[in-house]
Amino acid sequence: MTKPSSSPSAFRVRRATIGSRAGLFTVCLAVVLLWLAPYVVTADITHTLVDLLVLVVLATMWNLLAGYGGLVSVGQQAFLGIGAYVVIALSVHGGLNAFLAVPVAGLVAGGFALLASFAVFRLQGGYFAIGTWVLAEIVMLVTQQIGPLGSGTGASLSTLSGYDPDVRMAYTYWLALLLAVLAVGVVFLIIRSRIGLQCSAIRDDAVAAEAMGIRVGRVKRLMYVVAAAGAGAAGGIVCINTLFVQPQSVYSVQWSAYMIFIVVVGGLGTIEGPLIGALLFFALQQALSAQGTTYLIVLGLAGIAVTVLAPKGIWGSTIGRTDFRLFPVGHRLEL
């Protein structure tokens, strides 16, 4: 009887499995069906779905920052607000089409994050989290002093008044869906790359990662800028969807609370986690938002229950244990 070979050539390293291929097919099918939504549902429903897609983008970007980069920020609303007001400035005062202003808003937010990183990256751990919150408050106070942007009373996106409401809502929805797909796709590509491995090493032990030759500061700055750009573009979508921006609303720390809740409940450090968490949060929001304080109580209880019963989140503690994957980012050793 011939013994099986134990040489390295007898093994294969693979990313995709039958379960991951099925999951990726499910994602592609879902995107196609979502793209057709404006043709089969009313504008009110697409307006609501835009809110869900914005949550997906924000949670995915925050997960990239904290779940993979180890940077726990509670000030991502700074970039959300910057993105929203950039759309106002470029469209109302600059004459640029509001839909075209959204990617520019993301670039401006990313550029601001690059500059701000040289200050906030001097802080570590909890100090970094508080520092990002303070940064968001400073940006809000500065915005309130700009008269052409409505000061503290807010500003309206009047340039879209010429669009038919249904057409405007469809364009907004498609742009939000495109942004959500792009956000998830960018995170997927980053995590599959060498940078993704470096992020994991930095998250586990930044000192050890630096000792191995990883440029910790550069990798963290990249994560921070990408997350900020995504949040800025999401802010532009919020502006187009609501047609009105107010500093106290768009710069509210509640946005960061939403991101943290979604990612922690869904599964920190997984691409699928923010998607699951966003769906759960959105469902609770739609079902209980009219109940006042009951809504907040249920959210709090749901968050506590998940952290106690499933510390790795819904995806990491349950579905993630199976062979089913929506996004194959790991490696499998097979004979």
C-alpha positions in Angstrom: 0.0 0.0 0.0 1.4 3.4 -1.0 1.5 5.9 1.8 0.1 9.3 1.1 2.7 11.9 0.3 3.5 14.4 3.1 5.5 16.7 0.9 4.4 20.4 0.7 3.3 19.8 -2.9 0.5 17.5 -1.6 -1.3 20.4 -0.1 -3.1 23.3 -1.7 -3.9 26.7 -0.3 -7.3 28.0 -1.4 -9.5 31.0 -0.6 -12.8 30.0 -2.3 -14.9 27.1 -1.2 -18.3 25.9 -2.4 -19.9 27.8 0.5 -18.0 31.0 -0.3 -18.9 30.8 -4.0 -22.6 30.3 -3.1 -22.3 33.3 -0.8 -20.7 35.5 -3.4 -23.4 34.5 -5.9 -26.0 35.5 -3.3 -24.4 38.9 -2.9 -24.3 39.5 -6.6 -28.0 38.5 -7.0 -29.0 40.7 -4.1 -27.2 43.7 -5.7 -29.0 43.1 -9.0 -32.4 42.9 -7.3 -31.7 46.0 -5.3 -30.7 47.9 -8.4 -34.2 47.1 -9.9 -36.0 48.4 -6.7 -36.9 51.9 -8.1 -38.9 50.2 -10.9 -41.1 48.1 -8.6 -41.4 50.1 -5.3 -42.5 53.6 -4.5 -40.3 56.6 -3.9 -41.1 56.5 -0.2 -39.6 53.0 0.0 -36.5 53.9 -1.9 -36.1 56.9 0.3 -36.1 54.6 3.3 -33.7 52.1 1.6 -31.2 55.0 1.1 -31.0 55.3 4.9 -30.2 51.6 5.1 -27.5 51.9 2.4 -25.9 54.9 4.2 -25.8 52.8 7.4 -24.0 50.0 5.5 -21.4 52.4 4.2 -20.8 54.0 7.5 -20.6 50.7 9.4 -18.3 49.2 6.8 -16.0 52.1 7.0 -15.9 52.1 10.8 -15.3 48.4 10.8 -12.3 48.9 8.5 -11.0 51.5 10.9 -11.6 49.7 14.2 -12.1 46.0 13.3 -9.0 45.8 11.0 -7.0 48.9 11.8 -7.5 48.9 15.6 -8.5 52.6 15.6 -11.6 53.0 17.7 -13.0 56.4 16.6 -16.1 58.1 17.9 -15.7 61.1 15.7 -16.5 59.8 12.2 -19.4 62.1 12.1 -16.9 64.9 11.4 -16.4 63.5 7.9 -20.1 62.8 7.4 -20.8 66.5 8.1 -17.9 67.6 5.9 -19.3 65.6 3.0 -22.8 66.9 3.4 -21.7 70.5 3.5 -19.3 70.1 0.6 -22.3 69.0 -1.5 -24.1 72.1 -0.4 -21.1 74.4 -1.2 -20.3 72.9 -4.6 -23.9 72.5 -5.7 -25.6 75.7 -4.3 -22.7 78.0 -4.5 -20.4 76.4 -7.1 -22.9 75.3 -9.7 -21.8 71.6 -9.8 -24.5 69.0 -10.1 -25.3 67.6 -6.6 -24.9 64.0 -7.7 -21.5 64.7 -9.1 -20.5 66.5 -6.0 -20.8 63.3 -3.9 -17.5 61.8 -5.0 -15.8 65.1 -4.6 -17.2 65.3 -1.0 -15.5 61.9 -0.3 -12.2 63.2 -1.6 -12.4 66.4 0.5 -13.3 64.4 3.6 -10.3 62.1 2.9 -8.0 65.0 2.4 -9.1 66.6 5.7 -8.6 63.3 7.4 -5.1 63.1 6.1 -4.3 66.5 7.6 -6.1 65.7 10.9 -4.3 62.4 11.3 -1.0 64.1 12.1 -2.7 65.5 15.2 -5.0 62.7 16.3 -2.5 60.0 15.7 -0.4 61.5 18.6 -3.1 60.0 20.8 -3.5 56.3 21.7 -6.3 54.1 22.9 -9.1 55.9 24.7 -7.4 59.2 24.2 -7.6 58.7 20.4 -11.3 58.0 20.7 -12.0 61.1 22.7 -9.7 63.1 20.4 -11.7 62.2 17.3 -14.9 63.2 19.1 -13.4 66.6 20.0 -12.3 67.0 16.4 -15.9 66.4 15.2 -17.1 69.0 17.7 -14.5 71.5 16.5 -15.5 71.0 12.9 -19.2 71.5 13.8 -18.4 74.8 15.6 -16.4 76.0 12.6 -19.2 75.1 10.2 -21.7 77.1 12.3 -19.6 80.2 11.7 -19.8 80.0 7.9 -22.7 82.2 6.8 -23.1 81.0 3.2 -23.6 77.5 4.6 -26.5 78.6 6.8 -24.5 79.1 10.0 -26.2 77.2 12.8 -29.6 77.1 11.3 -28.7 74.8 8.4 -28.8 74.9 4.7 -31.1 73.6 2.0 -30.1 71.8 -1.2 -32.2 73.9 -3.5 -30.5 72.9 -6.8 -32.4 69.6 -7.0 -35.8 71.3 -7.0 -36.0 71.0 -10.8 -35.9 67.2 -10.7 -39.1 65.2 -10.7 -39.3 63.8 -7.1 -39.5 60.2 -8.3 -36.6 60.6 -10.7 -34.5 62.4 -8.0 -35.2 59.6 -5.5 -34.3 56.9 -8.0 -31.0 58.6 -8.8 -30.2 59.1 -5.1 -31.0 55.4 -4.4 -28.8 54.2 -7.3 -25.9 56.4 -6.2 -26.3 55.2 -2.6 -26.3 51.5 -3.8 -23.2 52.1 -5.9 -21.5 53.7 -2.9 -22.4 50.8 -0.7 -21.1 48.2 -3.2 -17.9 50.3 -3.7 -17.4 50.6 0.1 -17.7 46.8 0.7 -15.6 46.1 -2.4 -12.8 48.3 -1.3 -12.7 46.8 2.1 -12.7 43.3 0.5 -9.8 44.1 -1.7 -7.8 45.8 1.1 -8.3 42.8 3.4 -7.2 40.3 0.7 -4.1 42.3 0.0 -0.8 42.6 1.9 -2.1 45.7 3.6 -4.9 43.6 5.1 -2.3 41.3 6.7 -0.4 44.3 8.0 -3.7 45.7 9.5 -4.3 42.4 11.4 -0.8 42.4 12.8 -1.1 46.1 13.9 -4.5 45.4 15.5 -3.1 42.5 17.5 0.2 44.2 18.6 1.4 47.4 17.0 4.8 47.3 18.7 5.5 43.7 17.4 4.2 44.7 14.0 6.6 47.6 13.8 9.4 45.4 15.0 8.7 43.1 12.0 9.2 46.1 9.6 5.6 47.1 9.1 5.2 50.9 8.7 2.5 51.2 11.4 1.8 54.9 11.0 1.4 54.7 7.2 -1.0 51.8 7.3 -3.1 53.3 10.1 -3.2 56.6 8.2 -4.4 54.8 5.0 -7.2 53.2 7.0 -8.2 56.5 8.5 -8.2 58.3 5.2 -10.2 55.6 3.4 -12.8 55.4 6.2 -13.1 59.2 6.2 -13.6 59.3 2.4 -16.4 56.7 2.7 -18.1 58.6 5.5 -17.8 61.9 3.5 -19.4 60.4 0.5 -22.1 58.9 2.7 -22.7 62.4 4.1 -23.2 63.7 0.6 -25.9 61.0 0.1 -27.6 62.1 3.3 -27.6 65.7 2.1 -29.2 64.7 -1.3 -31.7 62.3 0.4 -32.9 64.9 3.0 -32.3 68.1 0.9 -31.4 69.8 4.2 -28.4 69.8 6.4 -28.2 71.1 10.0 -24.9 71.0 12.0 -26.4 69.6 15.2 -27.9 66.7 13.2 -25.2 65.8 10.7 -22.4 66.2 13.3 -24.2 64.4 16.0 -22.3 61.7 17.9 -25.3 59.6 17.5 -24.0 58.6 14.1 -20.9 57.0 15.7 -23.2 55.3 18.2 -25.0 53.8 15.2 -21.8 52.6 13.6 -20.5 51.0 16.8 -23.8 49.3 17.5 -24.1 47.9 14.0 -20.5 46.6 13.9 -20.4 45.1 17.4 -23.8 43.4 16.9 -23.0 42.1 13.4 -19.4 41.1 14.0 -16.3 43.2 14.5 -13.4 42.4 12.1 -15.6 40.7 9.5 -16.9 42.1 6.2 -20.2 40.4 6.6 -20.8 41.7 10.1 -21.7 45.3 9.3 -24.1 44.0 6.7 -25.9 41.8 9.2 -25.8 44.5 11.9 -27.1 47.2 9.5 -30.1 45.0 8.6 -30.9 44.2 12.2 -30.5 47.8 13.3 -32.6 49.1 10.4 -35.4 46.5 11.1 -35.5 47.6 14.8 -35.4 51.3 13.8 -38.3 50.9 11.4 -40.4 48.8 13.8 -39.8 50.8 17.0 -38.8 54.3 16.0 -42.4 55.5 16.7 -42.2 54.1 20.3 -40.0 56.9 21.7 -37.8 55.7 24.6 -38.9 52.1 24.1 -37.0 52.1 20.8 -33.8 53.1 22.6 -34.4 50.6 25.4 -34.8 47.7 22.9 -31.7 48.8 21.1 -29.7 48.8 24.3 -31.1 45.4 25.4 -30.3 43.9 21.9 -26.7 45.2 22.1 -26.3 43.8 25.6 -27.8 40.4 24.7 -25.5 40.0 21.6 -22.3 41.0 23.5 -23.1 38.5 26.3 -24.4 35.6 24.2 -22.4 36.2 21.0 -19.2 38.1 21.9 -18.0 37.9 18.3 -21.2 39.3 16.9 -24.0 37.5 15.1 -21.8 36.6 12.1 -18.6 35.7 14.0 -20.4 33.6 16.7 -22.9 31.8 14.5 -22.9 31.9 10.7 -19.1 32.5 10.5 -18.5 29.1 12.1 -19.9 27.4 9.0 -18.3 27.0 5.5 -20.7 29.6 4.2 -19.0 32.9 3.3 -20.1 36.0 1.5 -16.6 37.2 1.0 -13.7 34.7 1.0 -10.8 36.5 2.5 -9.1 33.7 4.5 -7.0 30.8 3.4 -7.8 27.1 3.6 -5.2 24.3 3.5 -6.5 21.2 1.6 -5.0 17.9 0.6 
